[in-house]
Each structure stands twice: as structure tokens, then as C-alpha cells.
């Protein structure tokens, strides 16, 4: 079943001589259960692509369909609901709320769903245990290592049982060992839970042979095994 | 509960900014509290000065002043009927004072006369007519006269002396004749709140009671000058009146020396059924102007004086401070509040800018826009609440400082214009002018210690204003958040 279907998608910034084509006429199809690694150098447009997939931005041209729904037809509130119920985000900078504990950060994703406080707290604890941080629930982000913070961010991304996790350079701020642990965590989610993962990275070496590696350059898809097939 | 924990955690984390915002709002509303307390203190001081000028704003007195026609008046320019002209001529016209008619040379004599100089009399029934006018709530008649008591020994070369009314006698009275004059007002004792002296002005003893007993209330300064007190007697035209009370006259209020019942004064002064002032109370302060005009139209020669007119005559540093507080104080309050609100808005905007990525993350993980906006707004309202408490504390401290310093203010009233004597040939401060005037407006000055009362309502107002400031700042911040696009927010570099 097709998860994403992008047709001739472009995203431009500025006008005239200052026009920047961050994404320039991309066609891309992602099936449910795929692990897609989007690799490219800095400025290749991979983060912009991820934001379009996450409904955080709208294309200048073309259409982005998620589960056969054109995201351009959704309003801000509907996009927020889609992100809350179906998508999970992991960022390079972790983007944890500094004033909330690890458990509080996971609860932040659950709070808008309206579940009661006890269930919310139980779910947060369960997710933290799942990423190996059950004992760190009451620690603030500033009291956690980079790897631990990224694990908390992954737990937050999983809070509402998303269909897909969108990870933007999740190892970019981590040392190689910790980065490998994070990749392993995502691999486990993909293998064991059947989650779809779209991972953006500048390092194609992290890609598993079973994963689909899409290479980007100058806003265009340079190589895509699916297209080649 | 989650949202509240998040709000409190944010306020704790940004403690410096929270305190700065609260302090900004606190100083603004604290200034409002202090200035309002000061204004309230000035009101209270003014009330003390004017007390018991009751009915300021709704009461008025109606008189028929003598118009200055030049030369000896025949009351032809007063707009009166022939019979009324005859009546006021008999009451106020020149009267010859013949010593020879009082006895043989060397014989002791006493003579009592009652004169009105500046206010012409009219039928007492005018009060009922004025009470029936639209906008009038009630009316009561009064009569103020000058009681002149002359005593002495008829000299051997007795000649006519006069006139005693309104102008100086040529050469003055002979040395062996004593002249004593007092202003006496007759009041309708059945309407003690609508009279020249009210029950609230009694400082010792009691007010006049209805009935036939001859009672008098003395102005306290007159009583002090003549060493009189409650239980003593005063004599008016050989009739003794028991002093039942002493009354203080308010600064700027009308004051006579002696107050007796209206009917008794009418009888002994030969003015049965006559009055020269009607005290009128309007339905409300908004009806005063229209009622005054109706009285002018229906009552020939009427002059309407409101108690506000009397209050307006009070001057001095108290009034200057009151004017300053009402004008500059209001401007100061507005500027302080606007500055406080502006500071709160700028700090909130700055805070939102610093938290752009955090707020963008909330949007990215699926927080609806209204929740993100609400989060920022509630944080700002909490800062407003804190600012309100700080402001209340600052306001109380300011008011306590004013109380501690206790600045002294003076209220003063200038002497009323001199009387115009019908026999004196025009205006001028003749030696009898003051003595023959009607109940005089009390002149002089008094000192009042200023305080700044802070009541609960004022503190609640301070907190409400600070909350409003927080709400405004929260709305501005919320608007900024609402316009934040998640993709841009996530790209923001902190």
C-alpha cells in the first residue's frame, strides 16, 4: 500500500534572482513498511523533502499525497491532527522541551489527545523503558547525554503509535557509537513493529542493504532503486 | 494539569524574564494604586472640609437679591408686583432712628430692629411652589435677618440718627449708645437636612425640635466669642431663647450667629409668612441645571446658588493638589499603564522569539495552534498575576509612605463680596456692610493632613489591570506564535 506519493514536487524560496530551488520537480513513492534513507550533501534538499512529507511545509508546485490524501487540501488544524495521530518526528537537535523531564517530554506528545493523566504517565514510562531509559524519566534534558536525549525524542515520536517515523539527521549530533545505537533502535522499530521510517542523513554508509537508499543532489533525486526498477 | 505544570516550569526556568515582566507591570499598576489612593485621600480631605455641606450636587438655595439700581432704591427694577414692592419697601426702606422718641434725655432705652440688606423677602408659600416644579424633590423656606439691638441713655441733645440700614450713619452713634447686631436665621425644623443649619452640623447639644418652645442653635464661633453654651439663653426682641445646640459651619458654607425656628423669627421680626431663602433639593444631580432654569423662569428676581457653587469657592493647596491629582494624576496613570503594557508585550515577544524552535516543535508533534497560543498566553497571564501582586505591594508601600510623611494641605475661602445696602447708595465696604449682610459665607482657612487610603477594591483593580496587561502581552505573543510556520520555526537557530 502506498504511503506517500509525490508528483513533480517543487519547493522554492525567494523570487527573481534570489530564487532558491530547494526541491525541484521530485517524483517519489514510498510504500508502507519501507525503511527509506534519503542521503545527500548539505543543501541537497533532503530536510525540505522531509518537512514536506511531515506536513510541516507546503510545496510550491506539485502534490504530496499521504495515504492517497493530498496534503495541499488539508488545513492547518487537519495537518496538526495528521502529525499528532500518524507521524512521529525525530530531529537532529533532539528538540526536547528543556523545562520538562524526559517523561514530561513524552507526555507533551500525548497531552493534546486528551487521555487522562494516569494513562498518559503510564504510556510515557512504557515508552521510555522501551528505548532503555525507564530509570531516567524524571531527569531534565540537560541531565541526559546526547544519545539519551535522542532516545527520549524517539520515545516521544512513538507516543501516538504513528504509521511513519520521519527522522532528520538523527545521528548528526552524536558520536559514531551512540549514533549506531540510535540507528539500531530505529531498525528494531522497523523490523519488529512494522513501522515505516524515512531517515534523512548526509552519511549513506548507515544504510542497511535491505533499506531503500535515495540519493539527492541540488533538490533533485539523483538515484532511487525503486525508480531504477 | 500537564499544561499548568508546563506553564509553571517555563516561568521557573525563565525566572529573570518573568520577574522583569512582573516588575514592569507591578511598577505601572503600583503607580496607579498610589495615585488613586492619593486622589482618594484628597477626596476625603475635601469631604472633611466641606462636611457637612450635605447635598452637594443636588441642593440649591434660591434668593431674591437686591438689584443695584443706583441711588435710593424703590424696588421698581426688581420685577415685583405693586403689593410686593410695597411690602419690601416697608421691610427694607430707610428707617429713621429717633432717640427723642425713645424717652426723655437721661432715660435708659432699648430698641430692637430686624433688617435685611441684600436679600428681599417673598411669601413663604413660594417654597411649596418650587417644591412642585419638575425635577424638584423637596423645598424648605428660611429667613435670615440681622437683629440690631440698640441700648443706652437718651442724650440731652438727642437728634435723629440714621439710617441704620445699609450705610454708615453720619458721624456714628453717640458714645453713650451701644449697638449690637447678630445674624439670625429661621429654619424649618421639620426639614433638618434642608436648612441653613443641618442636624449633622451640631457639634454639641441637639438640633431644634418642632413645637412652641423657644430654642436656639448658636454658631460655635459666635458662642465662643460671647461665652455661651448649651443651656444658656439668648435674647431676641426681649424674648429669651434657650440654647439647645452649637453648630459648626463648614468652610465655604453659610453661617449665621443664631438659628431659631422659622415661625418664631417671622413673628418677632414682623415678617409673618415671609421668607428670603428657599432651599431646594433636586431629584438628582443631573436635574440641577434644568431645575435652576425653571426656578429662574417662574420666580421673579430669583438667584439660584447650588451647593456646588459654594464648594467651588474653596481654594488653597488642597484644591491645587486635587486639581493636580485629577489632571496630571490621570495622565500619569495612563502613561504608566501604557508603558507597563508595552514592556510586558516586548518581553513576551522577545520570549516567543527565543522559544521559536520549542514552539515550532510543539506544532510539529501535533499541538493544535490554539493550544500553543494558549500556552504562551497563560504564561503571560501568570506573569500579569504576579505583576498585580507586586503592584499591590508597591501601591501599599507608596500609600504608607504618603501616610508616614502626612503632608499638610490648606483649604481656604475668600470673604464673600460685600453687601449692597439699599440706603447706602451702592456697593462698598461700609462699616455696617458685613454686619447687615445675610448669613455670611464662612471665610478663612483650615489645615488638613493628607493620607492615602488603600481599600480592597483598589487592590483588586491593580491585580485586574496587571492581568489585563498580561492578557494583552499574551495576545500579542500568541499572535506571533499563530503566525509561526512549523518549518520556519524548526529552522530557527537559537
Interface residues (C-beta under 8 A of the other chain):
Chain A: X48 X51 X54 X56 X57 X76 X77 X80 X81 X82 X83 X84 X85 X87 X89 X91 X93 X95 X97 X98 X99 X100 X104 X107 X108 X109 X111 X112 X117 X120 X156 X157 X160
Chain B: X1 X2 X3 X5 X6 X9 X10 X12 X13 X357 X358 X361 X362 X363 X364 X365 X366 X367 X368 X369 X371 X485 X486 X487 X490
